[in-house]
Amino acid sequence: MPSLSRVICKVPGSTSNCGSGFDTLGMAVSLYNEIAVERADGAGDESFGPDIFPVSEMTRHTVATFFEESGIDPFDVRIRIRGDVPQARGLGSSVTVRGGILGGLVELAGVDWDREKLVEVITMLEGHPDNASASVLGGFTVSRFLETPAKVEAVNKIEVADTLRLVVVSPEFEVLTSASRGVLPKSLDFASAVSSINSVSCVVGALASGEYEALANAVHDSIHEPYRLKNIPGASAAIAAGIEAGAYTGWLSGSGSSVLCACTVESVDSVMAAMQAAFKDEGLESVGRNLCADNSGLQIVYSE
């Protein structure tokens, strides 16, 4: 059987933390990037987009890690990307790229990696499993780690119905995850920790049971949101406005700058308008997206 020369992976973006579920909870969302991985000695497809391999350190590091972890003799590749997942907006864009590269290389090289192995390697590269688990496996994911979030031990996946709408509003304001981690506290008081544990348990219970109305006012976070939200103008007000307009609850997506409110189909328009108005009051334009959970995760959509 001749070897493949080109593979395209479709990878959903994700929202992570979901309130107090820091480095633990994630949900794949219906917003996608496609990553084409090509052998460099093949013809390629420039219409898909430029080759980012020469200019992206993250891309080169991901490719190098694949060859190191798989033991396959390295071969030259081109990497192209297109899609709708914005960078530096808390929607897991780096995982879509890493996941698409690794998924494509697995197919090109004929390596016997399952999805759990992909999650493991992406988690090692990212330093935490929440976005990786969600984007690769799909659905709402609860990731377990022990000594370090860079080493995932197990993942529970829960499918989420499309009747739960995820209104994501992204202000024209970039937040790098590496920088946002620098604002987090080194310790928490006992009461704050207990409150956050209570909140994350309620969120998981509501999504696992499918009783989405139980999400109402479920997010009360003391772990990361108070420290990150104050650095994103309008973000706290946008979440509050969305809830006031009919959303069950809301949270900072990843490290931001996007914020998300979970609501019914009927509430989408009013929730989105209220959230965008809050950013407008701060002088920030924003992009609103009416999304749902993606339950499929990473998909190979083309190979030749």
Phi, psi and omega in degrees: 000124182294149180287153178287152178246341185204134179225138175243127176250138173253123187232127179284149169290182183205155168252140184231168185073310177052052185091240186275001183279054188300124180062013188234313183262141176211159176216125175289140182238159186280060178218130197228151163242146171248133181239122177262126177246121186235142167293135186293339179273004177266179185288320181079175181218093183292340179293340179287333182143169181289157175285116182267355183304316183291339188248356184245112178296321179299318179297313181296320179295320179295316178297314180299321179295321177302310182296324179293315183286329184272336184077009179281142175297129183299145171226155183284142182225162167243144180235126178234149183221142171210155179151195191240001181280115184286151177278149173055038179235010178076028181238023171071032184298321182295326179290324177298322180288310179299316181296318179295320178296310182294318178299320178292318180293324177302316179291315182298320185271350181069036182272141182271070175254131173270181183294327179297323177293320177300315178300317181300314184288318179296320177301317178300319181288320183279329182095359179199152190262354192296308178291320182299313181298316183294311185292326181280314186270334185083169178074198175263127186238142174243112185258136180253135171222165182249271186282329183216139177292350179282353179233100182282137181260321182197158180223133169256129179251135178235125178284145183237130182291151180284359173287340173273113181267145180244103179272111183250124179241124184246111177286160177283072187203116184271143174227120176273131181303319182299321180286322184291335178290339180289345181266357184282149181287156178278340179209162178233149175284160187300315182297320179295321179296316180296317179299319180291322176297317178300315182297310183296326178295320179293321178296313180297317180299318181294316182287325179291324182278340186079005177270077191294336177297340178288352174288347185306119179057029184280338185268113174225091189257136174239004186274312185223328187299317182300330184275327181274320184298325183293345179264003179240102184304129176085353187292311179298317180296325181293317178297313180299320180293321178297318178294319178299328182276359174126359178288152175294309185198178179202163179204165172284125182280114184061232176261008180092181011273355180293145171239154187228139171235135178263132186204179175280166177301320184293337185266354189306307187298315181291322179294314181297316180299318181293320180294316180293327178296325179296320176289324178300323179296337178265006179080020182248127169286157182212162175248125178258138181229132176263102187241171169223177177288145172259120184265001184263326182075205184297133180229140169275115184255349180198142173207147177209000000 
